Amino acid sequence: MEMLGAKVIPAESGQKTLKEAVDEALAAWVQDADNTFYLLGSAVGPHPYPLMVREFQSVVGREAKKQVLEAEGRLPDYCIACVGGGSNAIGMFSEFIGDESVKLVGVEPSGRGLDYGQHAATLCLGEPGVMHGFNSYMLKDTEGEPAEVYSISAGLDYPSVGPEHSHLKDLGRAEYVHASDKEAVDAFFELSQMEGIIPALESSHALAHAMRIAPELDKDTIIVVNLSGRGDKDVAQIEQMVSEGKFELPKVRG
Ligand SMILES: Cc1ncc(COP(=O)(O)O)c(C=O)c1O
């Protein structure tokens, strides 16, 4: 962003996560609304932001559908995407919502475990609540305020989620599950070694779930996994964690 001319100001409050960055950006906007244009990178926030972001991201679903029909001649059985605020997932899902045969699965981060503050599995473990101007599932502390959250992925540690995902969950149209840091890192290494594609740590959560269910499925089952980003940005973090003994580099496989 700086290379392209943006001035980047780090969020210094609270846990210094995405939630605090959104808090501070909203506060800056409110202070100077006449001269500020607020941009939001996920399918969260007050209307019409979730709708706008879904529409912009829906190109992912349209392209995926076109490509899978060309490659396989039929719709996939599963579409799997990681869920932080929910933009890559809703972009993918939106094109398949009307195709009842396609199972839509969102994967949230269970981080270090399911105890308070160790995860950000909002749809799996949260309850209805309002934050950042929208009503959705939310992880709360004992006072009803946004909970502390954690994930190995900076893009997934958010204590709420795009409202359309809450709706899909309540309708039963999409299923939401979770994957841990360890499962995501295993998937990160697996795809890097087997395909030469380094996935973002966020996307690795979706991959981890695909790898979890694939062995139980029929051989001709088609699973589309949304690789929402590249893992180049995560290589230094992985290297650091390996050097600190938090994760082991796997043996190179052919
Ligand atoms: C590569 C990547 N994937 C996924 C996400 C999660 O966001 P969302 O759930 O809005 O797609 C992020 C967030 O920063 C990200 O960087």
The ligand as a Gaussian input file, in Angstrom:
#p B3LYP/6-31G(d) Opt

LIG

0 1
 C       -5.642000     -13.758000       2.068000
 C       -6.803000     -13.488000       2.958000
 N       -7.805000     -14.378000       2.984000
 C       -8.881000     -14.197000       3.785000
 C       -8.970000     -13.091000       4.608000
 C      -10.154000     -12.985000       5.523000
 O      -11.039000     -12.003000       5.154000
 P      -12.479000     -12.364000       4.577000
 O      -13.094000     -13.352000       5.518000
 O      -13.167000     -11.065000       4.534000
 O      -12.277000     -12.969000       3.223000
 C       -7.960000     -12.113000       4.605000
 C       -8.045000     -10.925000       5.433000
 O       -7.188000     -10.089000       5.522000
 C       -6.829000     -12.345000       3.772000
 O       -5.798000     -11.485000       3.763000

